[in-house]
Amino acid sequence: MFCGGVTDLAGCGRCLDAQQPLRGTDIASWRARHRALLGKAAFLVAPSAWAASMIERYFPGRSVAVIPHGMPAASTASANGLSTSAPFDLPDDGVPMVAVLGATGPDKGSRRLEHMVERVRRDGLRVRFALIGYHDGENGPWQSDDGIFTIHGRYEPEDLPLLLAHYRVKPVAFPSTGPESFSFTQSESWAAGLPVIVPPIGALGERLEATRAGWIWTDAEWRSDDAMLARIMSLVDPSTSDALAAAAA
């Protein structure tokens, strides 16, 4: 889970040593090398105010210009339909679908997504999840026997609006444990007319506050998989359909 931006060398060293792949990392030398790199730069650019603030926090004395990423011109799927693997079929039974997009590892919330699916199955909740993309445990295409969890597999960006429509997605969720510096999939969700629910860390919330096109988990919700799921369930409940439509608009 993201620490919030701790800069203390001793604290960062303890955190790194607690993680097997990073054990023994000399964070002081790491920062010194990057400080030298930044020192040679004519200018620094970041895609979000949050990313700029992190650079300035760890490497004070350098100003960072914020220039958000653009989006390619809108493209359409080919006349023959999808250019990637065909989507799975699901019953049109009114059970809401929540999507997660892209390549999803532990930092993007793959374990958290699995835990929420387990909770849905255990408690018989009326919601389904579709990972339009793949994760570190399954590349897809794959679908659970009960249809609660679908992993579509790799996709082409131009196919995404059709896939979101096929799976009848309501919101797109970003269950990340670490921060994002921008997120193209957030842009793609909005381009497809869907609201998002995002963590209270990194650039996702910053971008959402500027658009109101979705919701931000509270810090307490973000720290608990069960609380994250409870917020999702409240958003896809039929009684909140007006709020969902307003965020999509």
Backbone as CSV, one residue per row, in Angstrom:
resi,resn,N_x,N_y,N_z,CA_x,CA_y,CA_z,C_x,C_y,C_z
1,MET,0.845,-1.194,0.000,0.000,0.000,0.000,0.878,1.241,0.000
2,PHE,0.493,2.227,-0.787,1.261,3.455,-0.927,1.435,4.146,0.428
3,CYS,2.663,4.577,0.710,2.985,5.157,2.008,2.574,6.613,2.117
4,GLY,2.237,7.243,1.007,1.876,8.639,1.027,3.005,9.572,0.642
5,GLY,4.190,9.028,0.451,5.313,9.854,0.041,6.300,10.124,1.151
6,VAL,6.667,9.091,1.918,7.668,9.243,2.980,9.025,9.528,2.343
7,THR,9.778,10.475,2.901,11.093,10.809,2.354,12.235,10.414,3.282
8,ASP,11.931,10.075,4.526,12.967,9.723,5.503,13.760,8.513,5.023
9,LEU,15.071,8.652,4.907,15.903,7.577,4.360,15.832,6.312,5.194
10,ALA,15.875,6.452,6.523,15.830,5.267,7.381,14.496,4.546,7.236
11,GLY,13.408,5.306,7.214,12.092,4.691,7.068,11.940,4.010,5.726
12,CYS,12.435,4.660,4.670,12.350,4.050,3.341,13.208,2.790,3.269
13,GLY,14.374,2.811,3.931,15.229,1.628,3.949,14.559,0.453,4.616
14,ARG,13.869,0.714,5.728,13.157,-0.375,6.427,12.044,-0.945,5.548
15,CYS,11.340,-0.054,4.846,10.256,-0.502,3.967,10.809,-1.373,2.841
16,LEU,11.898,-0.941,2.224,12.502,-1.710,1.134,12.997,-3.063,1.624
17,ASP,13.620,-3.091,2.794,14.156,-4.348,3.330,13.051,-5.339,3.679
18,ALA,11.843,-4.845,3.886,10.718,-5.733,4.196,10.150,-6.392,2.948
19,GLN,10.616,-5.983,1.761,10.127,-6.523,0.492,11.258,-7.289,-0.194
20,GLN,11.091,-8.584,-0.333,12.155,-9.442,-0.821,12.807,-8.944,-2.116
21,PRO,12.045,-8.549,-3.141,12.704,-8.126,-4.386,13.534,-6.852,-4.233
22,LEU,13.257,-6.059,-3.198,13.917,-4.760,-3.043,14.901,-4.737,-1.878
23,ARG,15.038,-5.851,-1.198,15.890,-5.904,-0.017,17.333,-5.531,-0.385
24,GLY,17.944,-4.692,0.453,19.321,-4.288,0.229,19.487,-3.095,-0.679
25,THR,18.387,-2.538,-1.169,18.477,-1.354,-2.025,19.043,-0.178,-1.234
26,ASP,20.035,0.478,-1.772,20.613,1.675,-1.147,19.831,2.884,-1.656
27,ILE,18.821,3.277,-0.900,17.934,4.330,-1.381,18.644,5.676,-1.463
28,ALA,19.623,5.893,-0.603,20.362,7.160,-0.658,21.125,7.288,-1.979
29,SER,21.783,6.206,-2.395,22.510,6.234,-3.670,21.543,6.345,-4.844
30,TRP,20.417,5.650,-4.725,19.405,5.694,-5.794,18.946,7.127,-6.017
31,ARG,18.641,7.818,-4.918,18.170,9.200,-5.041,19.285,10.115,-5.550
32,ALA,20.507,9.860,-5.117,21.629,10.697,-5.568,21.810,10.584,-7.078
33,ARG,21.680,9.362,-7.631,21.815,9.186,-9.081,20.714,9.940,-9.831
34,HIS,19.503,9.852,-9.300,18.396,10.514,-9.976,18.449,12.025,-9.792
35,ARG,18.960,12.480,-8.655,19.136,13.918,-8.461,20.113,14.472,-9.493
36,ALA,21.171,13.711,-9.764,22.142,14.137,-10.777,21.507,14.157,-12.159
37,LEU,20.689,13.162,-12.454,19.996,13.121,-13.742,19.089,14.335,-13.906
38,LEU,18.280,14.624,-12.886,17.377,15.769,-12.964,18.160,17.080,-13.075
39,GLY,19.325,17.114,-12.420,20.130,18.318,-12.460,20.637,18.661,-13.853
40,LYS,20.736,17.682,-14.714,21.202,17.903,-16.083,20.068,18.271,-17.043
41,ALA,18.837,18.170,-16.553,17.685,18.405,-17.435,17.466,19.895,-17.639
42,ALA,17.177,20.279,-18.885,16.869,21.683,-19.189,15.524,22.075,-18.594
43,PHE,14.596,21.142,-18.563,13.300,21.404,-17.945,12.673,20.068,-17.558
44,LEU,11.705,20.111,-16.667,11.012,18.915,-16.197,9.523,19.061,-16.466
45,VAL,8.908,17.980,-16.949,7.487,17.975,-17.269,6.843,16.781,-16.593
46,ALA,5.661,16.980,-16.029,4.880,15.895,-15.438,3.458,15.963,-15.974
47,PRO,2.767,14.812,-16.056,1.418,14.820,-16.632,0.323,15.201,-15.643
48,SER,0.668,15.404,-14.366,-0.331,15.768,-13.362,0.331,16.577,-12.264
49,ALA,-0.482,17.340,-11.554,0.054,18.104,-10.427,0.587,17.171,-9.357
50,TRP,-0.072,16.010,-9.185,0.403,15.066,-8.174,1.805,14.561,-8.518
51,ALA,2.024,14.177,-9.764,3.346,13.683,-10.163,4.394,14.772,-9.983
52,ALA,4.039,16.009,-10.322,4.977,17.120,-10.141,5.310,17.311,-8.663
53,SER,4.298,17.192,-7.809,4.527,17.394,-6.376,5.437,16.317,-5.796
54,MET,5.360,15.096,-6.325,6.236,14.031,-5.829,7.692,14.283,-6.224
55,ILE,7.902,14.737,-7.457,9.264,15.078,-7.869,9.815,16.185,-6.977
56,GLU,9.002,17.211,-6.745,9.451,18.337,-5.924,9.652,17.934,-4.475
57,ARG,8.884,16.940,-3.998,9.053,16.491,-2.623,10.386,15.768,-2.429
58,TYR,10.717,14.879,-3.355,11.933,14.072,-3.207,13.180,14.780,-3.730
59,PHE,12.974,15.716,-4.653,14.116,16.431,-5.241,13.820,17.926,-5.219
60,PRO,13.817,18.535,-4.038,13.454,19.952,-3.931,14.434,20.839,-4.696
61,GLY,13.912,22.009,-5.070,14.746,22.959,-5.779,14.549,22.961,-7.271
62,ARG,13.804,21.985,-7.800,13.517,21.946,-9.234,12.021,22.145,-9.451
63,SER,11.666,23.069,-10.305,10.258,23.266,-10.627,9.866,22.328,-11.765
64,VAL,8.619,21.896,-11.743,8.118,20.932,-12.728,6.889,21.525,-13.409
65,ALA,6.900,21.578,-14.723,5.737,22.040,-15.480,4.733,20.898,-15.624
66,VAL,3.465,21.211,-15.442,2.405,20.204,-15.564,1.758,20.330,-16.944
67,ILE,1.898,19.278,-17.749,1.277,19.214,-19.070,0.571,17.856,-19.172
68,PRO,-0.751,17.818,-18.998,-1.458,16.538,-19.052,-1.290,15.855,-20.407
69,HIS,-1.302,14.529,-20.384,-1.257,13.772,-21.626,-2.508,14.046,-22.454
70,GLY,-2.358,14.042,-23.760,-3.499,14.128,-24.652,-4.021,12.734,-24.969
71,MET,-5.042,12.694,-25.797,-5.610,11.428,-26.259,-5.549,11.399,-27.774
72,PRO,-5.294,10.222,-28.362,-5.343,10.120,-29.829,-6.732,10.472,-30.342
73,ALA,-6.810,10.836,-31.600,-8.115,11.097,-32.205,-8.988,9.862,-32.065
74,ALA,-10.266,10.078,-31.835,-11.189,8.961,-31.648,-11.157,8.038,-32.862
75,SER,-11.072,6.742,-32.585,-11.083,5.766,-33.669,-12.259,4.829,-33.487
76,THR,-12.621,4.141,-34.511,-13.758,3.229,-34.453,-13.297,1.829,-34.791
77,ALA,-14.035,0.861,-34.271,-13.725,-0.528,-34.600,-13.958,-0.757,-36.086
78,SER,-13.334,-1.775,-36.621,-13.459,-2.048,-38.051,-14.889,-2.434,-38.406
79,ALA,-15.192,-2.360,-39.670,-16.538,-2.707,-40.116,-16.871,-4.160,-39.820
80,ASN,-15.847,-4.961,-39.654,-16.063,-6.378,-39.350,-16.206,-6.638,-37.861
81,GLY,-16.255,-5.568,-37.062,-16.422,-5.743,-35.629,-15.097,-5.669,-34.902
82,LEU,-14.988,-6.411,-33.822,-13.810,-6.357,-32.972,-12.581,-6.896,-33.694
83,SER,-11.437,-6.234,-33.418,-10.187,-6.712,-34.001,-9.450,-7.648,-33.063
84,THR,-9.966,-7.818,-31.837,-9.354,-8.716,-30.853,-10.317,-9.847,-30.537
85,SER,-10.002,-10.608,-29.506,-10.798,-11.790,-29.171,-12.246,-11.424,-28.886
86,ALA,-13.152,-12.312,-29.278,-14.574,-12.080,-29.074,-14.888,-12.082,-27.584
87,PRO,-15.807,-11.225,-27.166,-16.159,-11.186,-25.742,-16.986,-12.387,-25.321
88,PHE,-16.977,-12.645,-24.020,-17.829,-13.687,-23.453,-19.275,-13.200,-23.431
89,ASP,-20.188,-14.143,-23.517,-21.606,-13.821,-23.370,-22.005,-13.923,-21.905
90,LEU,-22.875,-13.030,-21.479,-23.418,-13.029,-20.130,-24.923,-12.819,-20.213
91,PRO,-25.678,-13.376,-19.270,-27.132,-13.185,-19.307,-27.500,-11.721,-19.075
92,ASP,-28.509,-11.256,-19.792,-29.015,-9.893,-19.601,-30.078,-9.949,-18.512
93,ASP,-29.614,-10.109,-17.264,-30.506,-10.347,-16.136,-30.545,-9.193,-15.141
94,GLY,-29.984,-8.055,-15.527,-30.033,-6.902,-14.645,-28.948,-6.836,-13.602
95,VAL,-28.063,-7.842,-13.536,-26.961,-7.802,-12.571,-25.920,-6.817,-13.090
96,PRO,-25.590,-5.777,-12.327,-24.659,-4.757,-12.833,-23.249,-5.290,-13.009
97,MET,-22.545,-4.742,-13.988,-21.171,-5.133,-14.276,-20.240,-3.973,-13.965
98,VAL,-19.144,-4.283,-13.275,-18.084,-3.321,-12.983,-16.844,-3.780,-13.733
99,ALA,-16.184,-2.865,-14.426,-15.001,-3.223,-15.200,-13.739,-2.678,-14.554
100,VAL,-12.649,-3.423,-14.741,-11.289,-2.973,-14.462,-10.546,-3.103,-15.783
101,LEU,-9.716,-2.123,-16.114,-9.106,-2.084,-17.439,-7.602,-2.265,-17.400
102,GLY,-7.074,-2.920,-18.438,-5.642,-2.941,-18.676,-4.903,-4.094,-18.050
103,ALA,-3.577,-3.984,-18.072,-2.694,-4.980,-17.458,-2.666,-4.716,-15.957
104,THR,-3.111,-5.696,-15.170,-3.354,-5.476,-13.742,-2.504,-6.412,-12.905
105,GLY,-1.512,-5.857,-12.242,-0.704,-6.601,-11.285,-1.057,-6.184,-9.871
106,PRO,-0.281,-6.630,-8.867,-0.596,-6.274,-7.479,-0.686,-4.770,-7.242
107,ASP,0.171,-3.991,-7.918,0.126,-2.537,-7.714,-1.140,-1.927,-8.291
108,LYS,-1.708,-2.561,-9.310,-2.955,-2.075,-9.910,-4.195,-2.743,-9.293
109,GLY,-3.968,-3.632,-8.298,-5.096,-4.169,-7.548,-5.562,-5.551,-7.927
110,SER,-4.694,-6.381,-8.516,-5.143,-7.716,-8.936,-5.605,-8.563,-7.750
111,ARG,-4.864,-8.511,-6.638,-5.282,-9.296,-5.470,-6.568,-8.727,-4.868
112,ARG,-6.689,-7.427,-4.854,-7.881,-6.795,-4.291,-9.109,-7.168,-5.122
113,LEU,-8.945,-7.199,-6.433,-10.040,-7.590,-7.308,-10.461,-9.027,-7.025
114,GLU,-9.493,-9.913,-6.875,-9.809,-11.310,-6.562,-10.535,-11.424,-5.231
115,HIS,-10.106,-10.668,-4.233,-10.767,-10.714,-2.925,-12.212,-10.226,-3.027
116,MET,-12.456,-9.188,-3.800,-13.832,-8.695,-3.951,-14.702,-9.722,-4.655
117,VAL,-14.149,-10.395,-5.667,-14.905,-11.446,-6.346,-15.258,-12.560,-5.372
118,GLU,-14.311,-12.951,-4.519,-14.576,-13.988,-3.521,-15.697,-13.567,-2.571
119,ARG,-15.676,-12.298,-2.166,-16.710,-11.795,-1.265,-18.071,-11.787,-1.951
120,VAL,-18.125,-11.385,-3.210,-19.380,-11.405,-3.964,-19.940,-12.815,-4.023
121,ARG,-19.075,-13.762,-4.303,-19.503,-15.159,-4.413,-19.968,-15.697,-3.053
122,ARG,-19.222,-15.378,-2.010,-19.543,-15.881,-0.671,-20.872,-15.337,-0.162
123,ASP,-21.118,-14.047,-0.420,-22.306,-13.404,0.138,-23.467,-13.326,-0.840
124,GLY,-23.285,-13.855,-2.049,-24.367,-13.843,-3.019,-24.776,-12.446,-3.455
125,LEU,-23.819,-11.537,-3.591,-24.124,-10.160,-3.972,-24.431,-10.071,-5.467
126,ARG,-25.263,-9.122,-5.820,-25.674,-8.956,-7.221,-24.740,-7.969,-7.913
127,VAL,-23.626,-8.466,-8.372,-22.683,-7.673,-9.151,-21.731,-8.636,-9.844
128,ARG,-21.219,-8.233,-10.996,-20.201,-9.010,-11.698,-19.011,-8.101,-11.987
129,PHE,-17.852,-8.729,-12.196,-16.641,-7.990,-12.532,-16.087,-8.493,-13.856
130,ALA,-15.642,-7.566,-14.692,-14.950,-7.904,-15.936,-13.607,-7.193,-15.951
131,LEU,-12.539,-7.955,-16.053,-11.222,-7.373,-16.280,-11.015,-7.355,-17.789
132,ILE,-11.157,-6.191,-18.384,-10.931,-6.059,-19.821,-9.444,-5.772,-19.969
133,GLY,-8.704,-6.822,-20.157,-7.255,-6.842,-20.085,-6.845,-8.173,-19.485
134,TYR,-5.793,-8.162,-18.681,-5.309,-9.401,-18.084,-4.595,-9.065,-16.789
135,HIS,-4.318,-10.099,-15.962,-3.547,-9.827,-14.758,-2.433,-10.831,-14.591
136,ASP,-1.684,-10.681,-13.509,-0.466,-11.462,-13.324,-0.736,-12.939,-13.086
137,GLY,-1.976,-13.306,-12.829,-2.297,-14.711,-12.612,-2.991,-15.373,-13.785
138,GLU,-3.566,-14.591,-14.686,-4.343,-15.154,-15.791,-4.363,-14.154,-16.945
139,ASN,-3.879,-14.589,-18.114,-3.866,-13.709,-19.283,-5.211,-13.664,-19.997
140,GLY,-6.047,-14.687,-19.795,-7.327,-14.723,-20.458,-7.182,-15.077,-21.942
141,PRO,-8.305,-15.239,-22.623,-9.670,-15.107,-22.129,-10.029,-16.222,-21.133
142,TRP,-10.771,-15.844,-20.108,-11.172,-16.790,-19.059,-12.412,-16.252,-18.373
143,GLN,-13.271,-17.173,-17.939,-14.459,-16.779,-17.191,-14.755,-17.823,-16.130
144,SER,-15.113,-17.373,-14.929,-15.474,-18.308,-13.865,-16.763,-19.031,-14.240
145,ASP,-16.939,-20.225,-13.690,-18.115,-21.027,-14.030,-19.416,-20.311,-13.699
146,ASP,-19.403,-19.484,-12.641,-20.627,-18.790,-12.253,-20.785,-17.435,-12.949
147,GLY,-19.816,-17.057,-13.785,-19.914,-15.812,-14.523,-19.679,-14.558,-13.713
148,ILE,-19.285,-14.713,-12.449,-19.071,-13.534,-11.607,-17.822,-12.774,-12.028
149,PHE,-16.822,-13.477,-12.547,-15.556,-12.840,-12.907,-15.163,-13.251,-14.321
150,THR,-15.008,-12.265,-15.180,-14.595,-12.480,-16.564,-13.273,-11.767,-16.800
151,ILE,-12.305,-12.478,-17.377,-11.058,-11.857,-17.812,-11.065,-11.907,-19.331
152,HIS,-11.269,-10.758,-19.935,-11.421,-10.723,-21.391,-10.114,-11.024,-22.113
153,GLY,-8.997,-10.582,-21.569,-7.717,-10.712,-22.247,-7.335,-9.408,-22.930
154,ARG,-6.271,-9.463,-23.701,-5.765,-8.263,-24.370,-6.801,-7.699,-25.330
155,TYR,-6.727,-6.394,-25.512,-7.663,-5.740,-26.424,-6.960,-4.581,-27.113
156,GLU,-7.514,-4.168,-28.226,-7.041,-2.977,-28.927,-7.845,-1.778,-28.438
157,PRO,-7.209,-0.635,-28.235,-7.934,0.525,-27.702,-9.194,0.885,-28.492
158,GLU,-9.144,0.725,-29.796,-10.314,1.093,-30.587,-11.501,0.167,-30.336
159,ASP,-11.234,-1.013,-29.754,-12.314,-1.953,-29.453,-12.976,-1.683,-28.109
160,LEU,-12.359,-0.846,-27.282,-12.826,-0.715,-25.903,-14.275,-0.245,-25.791
161,PRO,-14.725,0.770,-26.535,-16.134,1.161,-26.397,-17.103,0.017,-26.683
162,LEU,-16.813,-0.795,-27.716,-17.681,-1.934,-28.017,-17.661,-2.966,-26.903
163,LEU,-16.469,-3.206,-26.325,-16.369,-4.183,-25.248,-17.114,-3.714,-23.996
164,LEU,-16.966,-2.449,-23.657,-17.668,-1.915,-22.491,-19.178,-1.999,-22.693
165,ALA,-19.624,-1.735,-23.913,-21.053,-1.829,-24.191,-21.525,-3.280,-24.156
166,HIS,-20.717,-4.201,-24.720,-21.113,-5.607,-24.730,-21.268,-6.144,-23.315
167,TYR,-20.335,-5.805,-22.440,-20.397,-6.307,-21.063,-21.349,-5.499,-20.187
168,ARG,-21.986,-4.480,-20.767,-22.969,-3.644,-20.064,-22.375,-3.072,-18.770
169,VAL,-21.200,-2.497,-18.911,-20.484,-1.956,-17.761,-21.184,-0.702,-17.255
170,LYS,-21.289,-0.586,-15.933,-21.859,0.611,-15.302,-20.744,1.590,-14.936
171,PRO,-19.921,1.279,-13.892,-18.732,2.102,-13.673,-17.468,1.299,-13.975
172,VAL,-16.367,2.010,-14.130,-15.041,1.400,-14.236,-14.311,1.681,-12.925
173,ALA,-13.761,0.638,-12.317,-13.099,0.767,-11.016,-11.581,0.671,-11.169
174,PHE,-10.879,1.382,-10.321,-9.414,1.374,-10.281,-8.976,0.996,-8.863
175,PRO,-8.882,-0.316,-8.556,-8.600,-0.760,-7.182,-7.108,-0.768,-6.833
176,SER,-6.367,0.217,-7.315,-4.908,0.225,-7.188,-4.457,0.345,-5.737
177,THR,-3.311,-0.287,-5.455,-2.663,-0.101,-4.161,-1.600,0.985,-4.233
178,GLY,-1.128,1.296,-5.438,-0.118,2.327,-5.633,-0.670,3.466,-6.464
179,PRO,0.027,4.600,-6.481,-0.480,5.780,-7.174,-0.200,5.746,-8.670
180,GLU,-1.038,6.453,-9.404,-0.863,6.637,-10.842,-0.384,8.063,-11.094
181,SER,0.418,8.241,-12.129,0.855,9.582,-12.482,-0.095,10.256,-13.465
182,PHE,-0.969,9.464,-14.137,-1.972,10.031,-15.049,-3.117,9.034,-15.275
183,SER,-2.892,8.005,-16.067,-3.826,6.921,-16.400,-4.575,7.158,-17.700
184,PHE,-4.087,6.505,-18.749,-4.771,6.543,-20.040,-6.094,5.776,-19.984
185,THR,-6.150,4.707,-19.174,-7.408,3.953,-19.105,-8.515,4.777,-18.457
186,GLN,-8.157,5.706,-17.568,-9.165,6.620,-17.036,-9.708,7.501,-18.163
187,SER,-8.814,8.000,-19.010,-9.244,8.798,-20.160,-10.134,7.965,-21.085
188,GLU,-9.752,6.714,-21.320,-10.525,5.853,-22.226,-11.909,5.546,-21.649
189,SER,-11.988,5.393,-20.335,-13.296,5.164,-19.698,-14.206,6.353,-19.928
190,TRP,-13.681,7.551,-19.704,-14.482,8.752,-19.914,-14.852,8.923,-21.378
191,ALA,-13.918,8.610,-22.285,-14.213,8.735,-23.708,-15.357,7.819,-24.123
192,ALA,-15.503,6.701,-23.399,-16.594,5.768,-23.679,-17.877,6.149,-22.950
193,GLY,-17.855,7.256,-22.195,-19.057,7.728,-21.516,-19.346,7.058,-20.192
194,LEU,-18.310,6.488,-19.544,-18.523,5.785,-18.282,-17.856,6.520,-17.122
195,PRO,-18.523,6.565,-15.963,-17.898,7.135,-14.779,-16.916,6.151,-14.164
196,VAL,-16.057,6.654,-13.285,-15.032,5.821,-12.654,-15.095,5.976,-11.146
197,ILE,-14.547,4.981,-10.452,-14.336,5.077,-9.013,-12.862,4.803,-8.766
198,VAL,-12.207,5.712,-8.050,-10.744,5.712,-7.984,-10.267,5.858,-6.543
199,PRO,-8.991,5.514,-6.283,-8.421,5.663,-4.950,-8.148,7.133,-4.612
200,PRO,-7.943,7.419,-3.327,-7.651,8.792,-2.908,-6.166,9.111,-2.975
201,ILE,-5.431,8.444,-3.858,-3.986,8.645,-3.991,-3.658,8.917,-5.449
202,GLY,-2.552,9.594,-5.677,-2.076,9.792,-7.030,-2.929,10.741,-7.844
203,ALA,-2.775,10.647,-9.170,-3.411,11.590,-10.080,-4.858,11.257,-10.401
204,LEU,-5.318,10.033,-10.112,-6.675,9.656,-10.495,-7.712,10.554,-9.829
205,GLY,-7.571,10.743,-8.519,-8.506,11.600,-7.807,-8.397,13.048,-8.231
206,GLU,-7.181,13.508,-8.470,-6.966,14.873,-8.947,-7.717,15.117,-10.247
207,ARG,-7.620,14.191,-11.176,-8.295,14.332,-12.459,-9.812,14.252,-12.282
208,LEU,-10.259,13.381,-11.378,-11.696,13.220,-11.186,-12.315,14.476,-10.566
209,GLU,-11.610,15.086,-9.632,-12.148,16.289,-9.003,-12.365,17.404,-10.017
210,ALA,-11.592,17.376,-11.087,-11.735,18.405,-12.121,-12.900,18.128,-13.062
211,THR,-13.433,16.913,-13.023,-14.490,16.546,-13.968,-15.800,16.147,-13.289
212,ARG,-15.739,15.650,-12.062,-16.898,15.111,-11.331,-17.487,13.884,-12.021
213,ALA,-16.708,13.258,-12.898,-17.203,12.107,-13.657,-16.921,10.803,-12.916
214,GLY,-17.400,10.715,-11.675,-17.201,9.506,-10.886,-17.048,9.819,-9.415
215,TRP,-16.361,8.910,-8.719,-16.269,8.986,-7.264,-14.863,8.605,-6.807
216,ILE,-14.497,9.103,-5.630,-13.210,8.775,-5.014,-13.487,8.001,-3.739
217,TRP,-12.902,6.801,-3.617,-12.988,6.091,-2.348,-12.362,6.949,-1.250
218,THR,-12.949,6.930,-0.061,-12.297,7.581,1.064,-11.043,6.787,1.433
219,ASP,-10.183,7.387,2.224,-8.972,6.687,2.635,-9.318,5.407,3.388
220,ALA,-10.333,5.477,4.247,-10.744,4.287,5.008,-11.277,3.207,4.077
221,GLU,-12.058,3.597,3.073,-12.576,2.614,2.113,-11.439,1.996,1.319
222,TRP,-10.511,2.820,0.866,-9.410,2.334,0.037,-8.533,1.333,0.789
223,ARG,-8.431,1.458,2.094,-7.576,0.566,2.876,-8.224,-0.777,3.192
224,SER,-9.475,-0.971,2.807,-10.199,-2.212,3.102,-10.885,-2.714,1.841
225,ASP,-10.565,-3.931,1.430,-11.219,-4.498,0.249,-12.728,-4.583,0.450
226,ASP,-13.159,-4.965,1.654,-14.594,-5.077,1.927,-15.273,-3.715,1.827
227,ALA,-14.613,-2.664,2.335,-15.208,-1.330,2.278,-15.239,-0.809,0.846
228,MET,-14.205,-1.139,0.055,-14.215,-0.766,-1.354,-15.418,-1.399,-2.063
229,LEU,-15.636,-2.675,-1.799,-16.745,-3.377,-2.427,-18.084,-2.809,-1.962
230,ALA,-18.188,-2.478,-0.681,-19.438,-1.915,-0.175,-19.771,-0.614,-0.894
231,ARG,-18.755,0.212,-1.155,-19.006,1.467,-1.879,-19.436,1.178,-3.311
232,ILE,-18.798,0.198,-3.939,-19.206,-0.191,-5.293,-20.664,-0.626,-5.303
233,MET,-21.045,-1.461,-4.326,-22.415,-1.956,-4.280,-23.409,-0.816,-4.116
234,SER,-23.034,0.203,-3.349,-23.944,1.336,-3.174,-24.095,2.120,-4.473
235,LEU,-23.043,2.153,-5.287,-23.090,2.925,-6.527,-23.880,2.228,-7.627
236,VAL,-23.881,0.896,-7.634,-24.585,0.168,-8.692,-25.982,-0.267,-8.267
237,ASP,-26.380,0.096,-7.048,-27.730,-0.220,-6.592,-28.748,0.533,-7.451
238,PRO,-29.855,-0.118,-7.832,-30.844,0.558,-8.684,-31.331,1.891,-8.120
239,SER,-31.305,2.045,-6.808,-31.794,3.286,-6.203,-30.899,4.482,-6.494
240,THR,-29.665,4.215,-6.942,-28.724,5.311,-7.214,-28.501,5.505,-8.715
241,SER,-29.433,5.022,-9.525,-29.250,5.095,-10.981,-29.144,6.540,-11.465
242,ASP,-29.833,7.464,-10.813,-29.752,8.868,-11.229,-28.350,9.422,-11.001
243,ALA,-27.728,9.066,-9.871,-26.381,9.538,-9.580,-25.376,8.941,-10.573
244,LEU,-25.584,7.691,-10.928,-24.710,7.041,-11.905,-24.823,7.736,-13.263
245,ALA,-26.046,8.044,-13.657,-26.253,8.720,-14.935,-25.670,10.128,-14.928
246,ALA,-25.788,10.811,-13.797,-25.246,12.174,-13.710,-23.719,12.163,-13.821
247,ALA,-23.086,11.192,-13.174,-21.623,11.092,-13.257,-21.191,10.738,-14.677
248,ALA,-21.955,9.863,-15.332,-21.627,9.502,-16.719,-21.766,10.714,-17.632
249,ALA,-22.764,11.535,-17.365,-22.975,12.729,-18.195,-21.855,13.746,-18.009
